[in-house]
Each structure stands twice: as structure tokens, then as C-alpha cells.
Amino acid sequence: MRTIGELVNKTKKYKKSVVQQELQSKKNTVAYVTINNKPRVLKWFVPGLKRQMNVEYNILKKGSSKLNIPTVFEMDEKNNVLVTNYIIGENLCDIINNKDTTQAEKQRLILLLAEWFNDFHNFFKKEKDFTIRGDPSLRNFILTDRIWGVDFEEARPGRPVEDLAGACASILTTNQMFTKEKFNLCKLLVEHYNELAPGRIFNVNNEIAYALLEKIQWRSVDEEILRNYSKKIKESGLS
């Protein structure tokens, strides 16, 4: 994968960027930089993902004034770069999996996460059609005094249950995997979302089972355990 240094060193408009930290991304090159002492995120899309850059730009442009998502400053189509603000906080995945985080705090955060999803789905709802965020991994959420969603290149028309199921799969498959605590957090997420939007999501167990199978493409070493728990959840739910 390309490094952010290649963009900063070879592209005139980014030469004044000071790289502070490269950020984790499976597909693109993402970094926290300062430009004229202002904190920014540069997201450099690979050429084949220009459509995804447009998708993310439109989500941020439309939603940032109402939702807890980044503000977009520029879509640089020539260089395939999005420039957004930098949210200073802690990754939600790390907090949930930190042994020092209390059970009460984890539950509070899961309730906030359900509320974030409900706000997002409500904002982009058109009659009976929904836009879902896609890739609802815990790593795509940042905690400050609230929860922020980041990384929207996979946003698309879909069913809200897909986001909830993907978030549950993320909760269950981060260390420690498939613990009783993780199952309880998933149940809390689904239950609170159902309280906020009664009747909106269906077949949650089947969707979580499918989301676990989808993870095999990234987690081949865990294929057996993912298949086993996928079958268990499909048959018995989150019990």
C-alpha cells in the first residue's frame, strides 16, 4: 500500500502538510496531518475506488451538520483525496476491549452506538428506503464526549439490520472473542435500537450469522470458529 509520504512529497498542494500519524485502513491511505497548524485527515483513495470517494463525500457533505460524522473540507478529484477534520478521541473498539473499562461504561457506550445508528438511518431515510453506513466495525467509531462515525466509503442503499448485524459481528470477533459479555452487549445493542425504532429490523440472528461468515475473507485463520458460531447464532440466537 502507498504511504502518505508519497502524496505529501509528490503533490504540490499537500507539501505543507505535516504528517502526524498514519491511520489504519484496509483499502486506502489515511493519515492525520496538520496543514497550516490545523488538524486534518487526508484520505487518499486508490484509483479504482473513485466511486467510493464520491459516496463518502456525499454522506459527509449532507450529514455533518446534523450527525456525529466528520466535516469534509474538500474533495480533490484530481488526486483522489478527501480532506476532513480530525476527531481527537479514542477508538471504540479499543475501549470496549480494554479490561479496565467497566461493564457499566461498556453498556453506556453500546446504548450510544445504537442511538448513533438510529440517527444515521433516520437522517438518510427516504420514505421506505434507507441508506446504511456499511462496514460498521467498532474501529470506525471514535469516542470523545459522544460517539462519532468515520469512514463511509461503503455507505449504500440497504436494510438497517445489516448495520446492526455487522456491528454485532465486530463486537463478537474482537478479543476476547465470543464471550458471554460480548453476547450480552450485542443483545443490548439490538434491544435498544428496537426501542428507538420499533419494527424496523427483522431476522437479526440470520443477519449476524451471515456477517460472521463474511469475516472469513479477512480472517481465514478463524474460519472454523466463525463458521461454528455463525451456525449457533442462526439456530439459537444471541443466547
Secondary structure, 3 states (H helix, E strand, C coil): CCCHHHHHHHCHHHCCEEEEEEECCCCCEEEEEEECCEEEEEEECCHHHHHHHHHHHHHHHHHCCCCCCCCEEEEECCCCEEEEECCCCEEHHHHHCCCCCCHHHHHHHHHHHHHHHHHHHHHCCECCEEEECCCCCHHHEEECCCEEECCCCCCEEECHHHHHHHHHHHHHCCCCCCCHHHHHHHHHHHHHHHHHCCCCCCCHHHHHHHHHHHHHHCCHHHHHHHHHHHHHHHHHCCC
